[in-house]
Amino acid sequence: MSSELKREKIEIDYYADKSILSSFIHFFTDNNNEPKYLNMVSRKKISLDLNDIAIHDHMLMQRLKNNFATYLRMLYEIIDGVNTPSDVAMIHRLERMKEKYPGVDATKIFPPSLMRDYLFRIVPHTQYTLGIRMLRSDKIGHFITTRGIVTKVSHTRPSIKVAVYVCDSCGSETYQQINNQEFSLLAVCQSEKCKTMKIRGTLSLITRVSKFEPFVSICLQEMQGDTPEGCIPRVVNIEMKEADVRPGDCIYVCGVLMARQVFGLMNEIYLEGFGIAECKTKGTDELMLDEVVDDQIGDENQIPDEIKWDGDINEADRANFTVQNLVASFAPHIYGMHDVKKILLLMLIGSPSIQKSDGMRIRGDLNVMLMGDPGIAKSELLKYCMGLSKRGVYTAGRGSSGVGLTASVLRDPFTKEFVLEAGALVLSDKGICCLDEMDKMDENDRLSLHEVLEQQSISINKAGINVRLNARCCVLGAANFKRGFYDEKKSLEHNTGLPVSLISRFDVIVILRDDRDENKDRELADYVARQHLKESDTNDHSAALSQTDLKNFVQKAKTLNPRIPSHLNDRIVNAYTDARDKYERLTPRFLLSLIRLCMAHARLRLSDEVNEGDVEESARLLEVSKLHKTKEKKKEVSSKYQIYNQIMKMKADRTRPLRLEDLVRNINYDEQTILNVIKEFEENGIWVVEDGELQIFD
């Protein structure tokens, strides 16, 4: 027995739906009980909110989203019936047609799109958002809302929609509706006059009376939270009539998913956009977007709009979100480095930016550099930090060019003009940019980091394009020592191979050294070995917070705006002056770094006010990071050469060999220091000690 599956036939009464839409346009009211859309039809831009249609008739909104082109024509017809042309040239043409054809409705002669002088815009319905990865063939023709990061924006150019021709023989007008990217010009007049006279009238395109609309192309890239781990972010092209966006902006965009033939049976999809909404900010400096649980990516079509956080943290949860527990939960698979983890956690939380009344902006993001020996998990820390950030880009070494970090200038395939394509730092706006293997980068490529690290902007002056892009992100860099090891006798810039101008722009530079210590080596080996045991996962980190909880806490802490009380002013000043006295080559940027760390530590405690403990801990972390070479070390080095100079002076004054007891007695340093200096120079081949006498080589 065979059975056939029959497709259910759905009857849709489009006349009834048009009547409902007409009632919606005419009678829907706002909060002031005034007609919302009836008062809007006379404007140049008409904005339609789908939430209002859902309130008016929820089923109608569902049918509109599934067959948007049909209902869009209905909306145009309804608005055209209420709206009257305001263009002076179009009004004069209508009057001439009324005089020429008294018994004919002049508005029926012209195409409706030729008489429209308004743009139709739809407010994105952000509650039902599809990821770019979900834009497949089954969504073609549907009205959808997606989100992403703008990577490329073309210039706004006029696009012809209705071509108007005039016949050279009979003078009649011919109208050509254009719906594609390319079209062929009409050449022969098909009017009744030319057919009656049996002539082939030549048509001439009249651009002055043709209908043009603005056109802009946008390249939208998938956000980090929407991209499965290890996958390449998807992109989709957006074609719109207007868009006030720049590369690096995070936006919602709504429109109709369309298909365009590329070659043969292959088609590409693009979104015909009708509205854009920027991602709103939550709290002081953080985006309200893309909190996606990892196991939901790719399984669910819709993306949550914001993170799930039920107001303030209650007392029961506050016990888990202690500073000690938060630091222990940060990268628990990496052994030790508690101070380093705390610095990175403070970097992710950051401090609020300060906007002065004169327009000057002081950045609140912390820049951190991890400098150390190979194999100390620097790259692993970078990737873990990127996983905790809502928005981040990871790049490494020679794979990072100057234009790849900032922005590149490309030629748009449609308009043939130069456009900007955002680089890693622009795409990390309001997020984190992880730069691994900075010591392997070319010097010319590193120059592009100077403006970003302090001003948090990128100035582009190429191919006639002069623009300043935002790069408001924290930069986390990692590099190895120049010679493979850290030389205590050399300066930081000598060990790193990085210029002082770049080093001073990092708030914290952490020196990570793989020193030999039998006890620490044994503990590390035992920790790593237990990580590979099957039963180790059950007991090691049962009290630690999950990565999702830690990520939510970071976003919660970023909403706080702590202030510094006046009584801590002297304490901060003293901490800065003490550091200037203790360390060499310390710039005034150290003071701003100290303030940022204090405010970030207050956020870590979920406090609205900085206390003295925050200042003490911030100063300690800056000292632990071994940011600068101490003056005591400098004095130690200078004393070595003072001893050397005194020995050489005594050699010049005497003809007989120098004895060690004479040197110890006449040089104003302790005996052990003198003997250490003599031994060091002896190893370098400057002199030799035999039978208690010092013989200096000429």
C-alpha positions in Angstrom: 0.0 0.0 0.0 1.5 3.3 -1.1 0.9 6.6 0.4 1.5 10.0 -1.1 2.5 13.1 0.8 0.4 16.0 -0.2 1.6 19.6 0.3 -0.8 21.6 2.4 -2.2 24.5 0.4 -2.3 27.7 2.3 -4.7 30.3 1.1 -3.7 33.9 1.7 -6.1 36.8 1.1 -3.8 39.6 -0.1 -6.7 42.0 -0.5 -7.6 41.5 3.2 -3.9 41.9 4.2 -3.6 45.1 2.2 -6.7 46.4 3.9 -5.1 45.6 7.3 -1.9 47.4 6.3 -3.9 50.4 5.1 -5.7 50.5 8.5 -2.3 50.2 10.2 -0.8 53.2 8.3 -3.9 55.4 8.8 -4.9 54.6 12.4 -1.9 53.3 14.3 -1.1 55.7 17.1 2.0 56.4 19.3 2.2 57.0 23.0 0.7 60.4 22.7 -2.4 58.9 20.9 -1.5 60.7 17.7 -1.2 59.0 14.2 2.3 57.7 14.0 2.7 56.8 10.4 0.1 59.1 8.9 2.1 62.1 10.1 5.2 60.5 8.6 4.2 60.0 5.0 5.1 63.6 4.1 8.7 63.2 5.1 11.6 62.2 3.0 12.3 59.2 5.1 9.6 56.9 6.4 10.7 54.5 9.2 8.5 51.5 9.8 8.9 49.5 13.1 8.0 45.8 12.7 7.2 45.7 16.4 4.3 48.0 15.7 3.0 45.7 13.0 3.3 42.8 15.4 1.2 44.7 17.9 -1.4 45.5 15.2 -1.6 42.0 13.8 1.0 39.4 14.7 0.1 36.9 12.0 0.4 39.7 9.4 3.9 40.3 10.5 4.8 36.6 10.0 3.4 36.6 6.5 5.2 39.9 5.7 8.6 38.4 6.8 8.0 35.3 4.6 7.0 37.2 1.5 8.4 40.7 2.0 8.5 41.7 -1.7 4.7 41.4 -2.1 3.9 43.3 1.1 6.4 45.9 0.3 4.6 46.7 -3.0 1.4 47.0 -0.9 3.0 49.4 1.5 4.3 51.5 -1.4 0.8 51.6 -3.0 -0.8 52.6 0.3 1.7 55.4 0.9 1.6 56.6 -2.7 -2.2 56.9 -2.3 -1.7 59.2 0.7 1.5 61.0 -0.3 1.7 63.7 -3.0 4.9 64.5 -5.0 6.8 67.4 -3.5 9.5 67.6 -6.3 8.9 70.8 -8.3 9.9 69.3 -11.6 7.6 66.3 -11.1 4.7 68.6 -10.2 5.2 70.6 -13.4 5.3 67.5 -15.5 2.0 66.3 -13.9 0.3 69.6 -14.7 1.5 69.5 -18.3 0.1 66.0 -18.7 -3.3 67.1 -17.2 -3.4 69.9 -19.8 -2.4 67.5 -22.6 -4.7 64.7 -21.6 -7.7 66.3 -19.7 -9.7 63.1 -19.2 -6.8 60.9 -18.1 -5.3 60.5 -14.6 -1.8 62.0 -15.0 -0.5 59.9 -12.2 -1.3 56.7 -14.1 1.0 57.8 -17.0 4.2 57.8 -15.0 5.6 54.8 -13.2 4.9 54.9 -9.5 8.6 54.6 -8.6 9.4 57.7 -10.7 7.0 59.9 -8.6 8.3 58.7 -5.2 10.5 61.1 -3.5 10.9 59.3 -0.2 13.1 56.5 1.2 11.5 53.6 3.0 13.4 52.4 6.1 12.6 49.6 8.5 13.8 49.5 12.1 15.6 46.2 12.7 13.7 43.7 14.8 16.6 42.7 17.1 14.7 40.2 19.2 14.8 37.7 16.3 18.3 37.8 14.9 19.9 35.2 12.6 23.7 34.7 12.5 25.4 35.2 9.2 26.3 31.5 9.3 22.5 30.8 9.2 21.8 32.7 6.0 21.2 29.7 3.7 19.1 29.0 0.6 16.0 28.3 2.6 16.0 31.9 3.8 16.1 33.5 0.3 13.2 35.9 -0.1 12.6 36.1 3.6 12.9 39.3 5.6 15.6 38.7 8.2 17.7 40.6 10.7 21.4 39.8 11.2 24.4 41.4 12.9 28.1 41.6 12.5 31.2 43.8 12.2 31.5 46.2 9.2 34.8 45.4 7.4 34.3 47.5 4.2 32.0 50.3 3.1 31.8 51.8 -0.4 31.1 55.4 -1.2 27.5 56.4 -1.7 26.8 56.5 -5.5 23.7 57.2 -7.5 22.0 54.1 -8.9 19.4 54.5 -11.7 16.0 52.9 -11.0 13.8 54.4 -13.8 15.4 55.4 -17.1 13.5 58.0 -19.0 13.9 58.2 -22.8 12.7 60.8 -25.3 12.1 59.9 -29.0 13.9 62.2 -31.5 11.1 61.7 -34.0 7.8 61.8 -32.1 8.9 63.4 -28.8 7.1 60.8 -26.7 8.6 59.5 -23.4 9.5 55.9 -22.7 10.1 54.5 -19.2 12.4 51.6 -18.3 12.2 50.0 -14.9 15.6 48.7 -13.7 15.8 46.1 -11.0 19.3 44.6 -11.7 22.9 45.7 -11.4 23.2 45.8 -15.2 20.8 46.9 -18.0 20.8 47.6 -21.7 19.8 51.0 -23.1 16.7 51.1 -25.3 17.5 52.3 -28.8 14.2 52.1 -30.8 11.0 53.9 -29.9 7.9 51.7 -29.5 5.3 54.4 -29.3 2.1 54.3 -31.3 3.1 57.5 -33.2 6.2 55.9 -34.5 4.4 52.7 -35.4 1.7 54.7 -37.2 4.2 56.7 -39.2 6.2 53.4 -39.7 9.5 55.0 -38.6 12.2 53.8 -36.2 12.5 56.6 -33.8 15.8 56.9 -31.9 15.6 57.1 -28.1 17.8 59.4 -26.1 18.4 58.9 -22.4 17.4 61.9 -20.3 19.3 61.7 -17.0 17.8 64.9 -15.7 14.3 63.4 -15.3 15.4 59.8 -14.7 15.0 58.4 -11.2 18.2 57.8 -9.2 18.5 56.4 -5.7 21.6 56.3 -3.5 23.5 53.0 -3.4 26.1 51.8 -0.9 27.7 48.4 -0.5 28.7 47.0 2.9 30.8 43.9 3.8 29.6 42.4 7.1 31.7 39.9 8.9 30.5 37.4 11.5 31.2 38.3 15.1 33.6 36.4 17.3 30.9 35.1 19.6 28.9 33.7 16.6 31.9 31.9 15.0 32.5 28.3 16.1 36.0 27.7 17.4 38.5 26.9 14.7 36.2 28.2 11.9 36.7 31.1 9.5 34.2 34.0 10.1 31.6 34.2 7.4 30.9 37.4 5.4 27.8 38.7 3.6 27.4 41.7 1.3 24.8 44.3 2.1 23.3 46.5 -0.6 21.5 49.6 0.8 20.2 53.0 -0.2 22.0 54.7 2.7 24.3 53.7 5.6 26.0 55.9 8.0 28.6 53.4 9.2 32.4 53.0 9.2 34.7 50.0 9.2 34.9 48.5 12.6 31.3 49.3 13.6 29.1 46.6 15.1 25.6 46.8 13.7 22.2 45.1 13.3 21.0 45.1 9.7 17.6 44.0 8.4 16.5 43.2 4.8 15.6 40.6 2.3 18.0 37.8 1.5 18.4 37.7 -2.3 20.4 35.5 -4.8 22.4 36.6 -7.8 23.7 34.4 -10.5 27.5 34.2 -10.7 28.0 31.7 -13.4 26.2 28.6 -14.6 24.1 27.2 -11.7 26.1 29.0 -9.1 24.5 31.9 -7.2 25.7 34.2 -4.5 23.5 35.5 -1.7 23.4 39.1 -0.6 21.1 41.1 1.7 19.1 44.0 0.3 19.1 46.1 3.4 16.3 48.3 4.6 17.6 49.4 8.0 20.6 49.6 10.2 20.9 50.0 14.0 24.2 50.3 15.8 24.9 48.1 18.8 23.9 49.9 21.9 26.3 50.4 24.7 25.8 48.8 28.1 27.1 50.7 31.1 30.1 52.9 30.5 32.1 51.3 27.8 30.9 47.9 26.8 28.8 46.5 23.9 25.5 44.9 24.7 25.9 42.1 22.3 26.9 38.6 21.2 26.8 36.6 24.4 26.5 33.1 22.9 27.1 29.9 24.8 29.6 27.8 22.9 27.4 24.7 22.7 24.6 26.7 21.1 26.6 28.0 18.1 25.5 26.3 15.0 22.6 24.5 16.7 20.1 27.4 17.2 19.1 29.8 14.4 18.4 32.7 16.7 21.1 34.5 18.7 20.5 35.9 22.2 20.4 39.7 22.3 22.4 40.2 25.4 24.0 38.4 28.3 21.8 36.8 30.9 22.5 38.7 34.2 19.8 39.1 36.8 20.6 42.6 38.1 23.1 43.0 40.9 25.1 40.1 42.4 23.4 38.8 45.5 25.2 37.9 48.7 25.1 34.2 47.9 26.9 34.7 44.6 29.3 37.3 46.0 31.0 34.6 48.0 32.0 32.9 44.7 33.1 36.2 43.0 35.9 37.0 45.4 39.2 38.3 44.0 41.0 35.2 45.0 38.5 32.9 43.4 38.3 35.0 40.2 42.1 34.9 39.8 42.1 31.1 40.5 39.4 30.6 37.8 41.5 32.5 35.2 43.2 30.0 32.9 43.2 27.2 35.5 45.0 24.8 33.1 48.1 27.0 33.4 50.2 26.5 36.5 51.0 29.4 38.8 51.6 32.9 37.5 48.9 34.3 39.9 50.1 37.9 39.6 50.2 37.7 35.8 46.7 36.3 35.7 45.5 39.1 37.9 47.1 41.7 35.6 45.4 40.1 32.6 42.0 40.0 34.4 42.4 43.7 35.2 43.2 44.3 31.6 40.0 42.6 30.5 37.9 44.6 33.0 39.7 47.9 32.2 38.8 51.3 33.5 36.3 53.8 32.2 37.5 56.3 29.6 37.6 60.0 30.6 36.1 62.6 28.3 37.1 66.1 29.1 35.0 69.2 28.4 37.5 70.5 25.9 37.1 67.3 23.8 40.2 65.5 25.0 39.8 61.8 25.7 41.9 59.8 28.1 41.8 56.1 27.3 40.7 53.6 29.9 41.9 50.4 28.3 45.0 48.8 29.6 47.8 47.6 27.3 49.9 44.7 28.5 53.1 43.1 27.1 54.2 39.6 28.0 57.9 39.3 27.5 59.6 36.0 28.3 61.4 32.8 27.5 59.9 30.3 25.1 57.5 27.7 26.5 56.0 29.7 29.3 52.4 29.7 27.9 52.4 33.3 26.6 50.4 32.3 23.5 48.0 30.3 25.6 47.3 33.2 27.9 46.6 35.4 24.8 44.1 33.0 23.4 42.4 32.5 26.8 42.0 36.3 27.1 40.5 36.5 23.7 38.0 33.8 24.6 36.9 35.9 27.6 36.3 39.0 25.5 33.2 39.7 23.6 35.1 41.0 20.7 38.7 40.1 19.9 41.2 39.4 17.1 44.3 37.2 17.4 47.2 37.7 15.0 50.9 36.7 15.2 54.3 37.5 13.9 55.1 37.8 10.3 51.4 37.3 9.5 50.7 40.8 10.8 51.4 43.5 8.2 50.9 47.2 8.7 47.7 47.4 6.6 46.5 44.1 8.1 46.7 45.7 11.5 45.2 49.0 10.6 43.2 49.3 7.3 43.8 48.6 3.7 42.7 50.6 0.6 41.0 48.5 -2.0 39.1 49.2 -5.2 35.4 48.4 -5.0 34.3 46.0 -7.8 30.9 47.9 -8.3 31.8 51.5 -8.0 35.5 51.1 -9.1 36.4 53.6 -6.3 38.9 53.1 -3.5 37.3 51.9 -0.2 38.7 51.1 3.2 38.8 47.5 4.5 39.3 47.3 8.3 42.3 45.5 9.8 42.7 43.7 13.1 42.9 46.7 15.4 39.8 48.3 13.8 37.8 45.1 14.1 38.8 44.9 17.8 37.1 48.2 18.6 35.7 48.0 22.1 37.4 44.6 22.5 40.9 43.1 22.7 43.6 42.7 20.1 46.1 40.0 20.8 49.5 40.4 19.0 51.7 37.3 19.4 55.3 37.1 18.4 55.8 40.9 18.3 59.5 40.5 18.1 59.1 38.8 14.8 57.2 41.7 13.2 58.8 44.0 10.8 59.9 47.4 12.2 57.8 49.3 9.6 54.7 47.2 10.6 55.3 48.0 14.3 55.2 51.7 13.6 51.4 51.5 13.0 50.9 50.6 16.7 52.1 53.9 18.1 48.9 55.8 17.5 46.7 52.9 18.5 48.3 52.3 21.8 47.8 55.8 23.1 45.2 57.7 21.0 43.2 54.5 20.2 42.6 55.7 16.6 44.0 55.0 13.2 44.6 57.8 10.7 44.5 56.8 7.0 45.8 59.0 4.3 46.0 56.9 1.1 44.6 57.2 -2.4 42.8 60.5 -1.6 41.1 59.0 1.4 41.6 60.9 4.6 39.8 59.3 7.6 40.3 58.6 11.2 39.0 55.2 12.4 38.3 54.1 16.0 40.5 51.4 17.6 39.3 51.6 21.2 40.7 48.3 22.3 43.2 47.0 24.8 46.3 45.5 23.2 47.8 42.3 24.6 51.2 41.6 23.1 53.7 38.8 23.5 57.3 38.5 22.5 60.5 36.6 23.2 63.8 38.0 24.4 66.0 39.3 21.6 68.9 36.9 22.3 66.7 34.1 23.8 67.5 35.1 27.4 67.1 38.1 29.7 70.3 40.0 30.5 70.0 41.7 33.9 72.9 44.0 33.0 71.1 45.4 29.9 68.2 47.7 29.6 64.7 46.5 28.8 64.8 47.9 25.2 68.1 46.1 24.6 66.6 42.8 25.8 63.4 43.1 23.8 64.7 44.8 20.7 61.6 47.1 20.8 62.0 50.9 20.7 61.5 52.9 23.8 58.6 54.9 22.2 56.7 51.6 21.8 57.6 50.1 25.2 56.4 53.2 27.1 52.9 53.0 25.6 52.3 49.6 27.3 50.9 50.1 30.8 52.4 46.9 32.1 55.3 44.9 30.8 55.6 41.5 32.5 59.0 39.7 32.4 58.5 36.0 32.4 61.7 34.0 33.1 62.1 30.2 33.1 64.6 30.1 36.1 65.8 26.8 37.3 64.3 25.8 40.7 64.1 22.2 41.7 61.1 22.6 44.0 59.1 24.7 41.4 60.1 22.4 38.6 58.8 19.4 40.5 55.5 21.2 41.3 55.1 22.2 37.7 55.8 18.7 36.4 53.4 17.2 38.9 50.7 19.7 38.0 51.1 19.0 34.2 51.1 15.3 34.8 47.9 15.4 36.8 46.2 17.4 34.0 46.6 14.3 31.7 45.1 11.9 34.2 41.4 10.9 33.6 40.4 11.3 37.2 42.1 14.7 37.6 39.2 16.7 36.2 36.8 15.8 39.0 38.7 17.3 42.0 41.2 19.8 40.8 39.0 22.8 40.1 35.6 22.0 41.6 35.4 25.4 43.4 36.6 27.5 40.4 34.2 29.5 38.3 33.4 28.3 34.7 34.6 30.3 31.8 31.1 31.4 31.0 30.6 32.7 34.6 33.9 34.5 34.4 33.0 36.1 31.1 29.7 37.3 32.5 31.5 38.7 35.5 33.9 40.6 33.3 31.0 42.2 31.4 29.2 43.0 34.7 32.3 44.6 36.1 32.8 46.8 33.0 29.5 48.5 33.7 30.8 50.1 36.9 32.2 53.6 36.9 34.4 53.9 40.1 35.6 57.2 41.3 38.8 58.2 43.1 38.2 60.0 46.4 40.2 63.1 47.0 42.0 61.7 50.1 43.8 59.2 47.9 45.4 61.9 45.8 48.5 62.2 47.9 48.9 58.4 48.1 48.8 58.1 44.3 51.3 61.0 43.9 53.7 59.4 46.5 53.5 56.0 44.7 54.4 57.7 41.4 57.3 59.8 42.9 58.7 56.7 44.7 58.7 54.8 41.5 60.4 57.6 39.7 63.1 57.6 42.4 63.5 53.8 42.4 63.4 53.1 38.6 65.2 54.6 35.7 63.6 55.7 32.4 60.2 55.9 34.0 57.9 58.2 31.9 54.8 60.2 33.2 52.7 57.5 31.5 53.4 55.4 34.5 51.0 57.6 36.5 48.2 57.1 34.1 48.9 53.3 34.2 48.7 53.4 38.0 45.3 55.2 37.9 43.9 52.8 35.4 45.0 49.8 37.4 43.4 51.3 40.6 40.1 51.8 38.9 40.2 48.4 37.3 40.9 46.8 40.7 37.9 48.6 42.1 35.8 47.2 39.3 37.2 43.7 40.2 35.8 44.2 43.7 32.5 45.4 42.2 33.0 48.7 44.0 32.0 52.2 42.9 34.9 53.8 44.8 38.7 53.2 44.8 40.2 52.6 48.2 43.8 52.6 49.5 44.0 48.8 49.0 43.5 49.3 45.3 46.3 51.7 45.1 48.7 49.5 47.1 47.9 46.4 45.1 48.2 48.3 41.8 51.6 49.6 42.8 52.7 46.1 43.9 51.6 44.6 40.5 53.6 47.2 38.6 56.6 46.5 40.7 56.2 42.7 40.4 56.0 43.0 36.6 59.7 44.2 36.6 58.8 47.0 34.3 62.1 48.9 34.6 65.6 48.4 35.5 66.3 49.6 39.1 68.7 52.4 39.9 70.3 50.1 42.4 71.3 47.8 39.6 72.7 50.9 37.8 74.7 51.8 40.8 76.0 48.3 41.0 77.2 48.5 37.4 78.8 51.9 37.9 80.6 50.7 41.0 82.2 48.0 39.0 83.8 50.5 36.6 84.8 52.7 39.5 86.8 49.9 40.9 88.3 49.2 37.5 89.3 52.8 37.1 91.0 52.9 40.5 93.0 49.8 39.7 94.2 51.2 36.4 95.1 54.5 38.2 97.2 52.6 40.8 98.9 50.6 38.0 99.9 53.8 36.3 101.4 55.2 39.5 103.4 52.1 40.3 106.1 50.2 38.5 105.9 47.0 40.6 103.0 44.5 40.3 99.8 45.2 42.3 99.1 42.9 45.2 95.5 42.0 46.1 95.9 43.0 49.8 97.0 46.5 48.6 94.0 46.8 46.4 91.6 45.8 49.1 93.2 48.3 51.5 93.3 51.3 49.2 90.0 51.0 47.3 87.0 52.3 49.2 84.7 49.2 48.7 84.2 46.1 50.6 86.6 43.2 50.0 84.0 40.8 48.5 82.9 43.4 45.9 86.5 44.1 44.9 87.3 40.4 44.5 84.2 39.8 42.4 85.1 42.7 40.1 88.7 41.4 39.7 87.4 37.9 39.0 84.9 39.2 36.3 87.6 41.2 34.4 90.0 38.3 34.7 87.5 36.0 33.0 87.2 38.7 30.2 91.0 38.6 29.7 91.8 42.0 31.0 94.3 40.8 33.6 95.4 37.7 35.4 96.0 36.9 39.1 99.0 34.8 40.0 100.4 34.3 43.5 98.4 37.1 45.0 99.6 39.6 42.4 97.5 41.3 39.6 99.2 41.4 36.2 97.5 43.7 33.7 97.9 43.0 30.0 98.9 45.9 27.8 
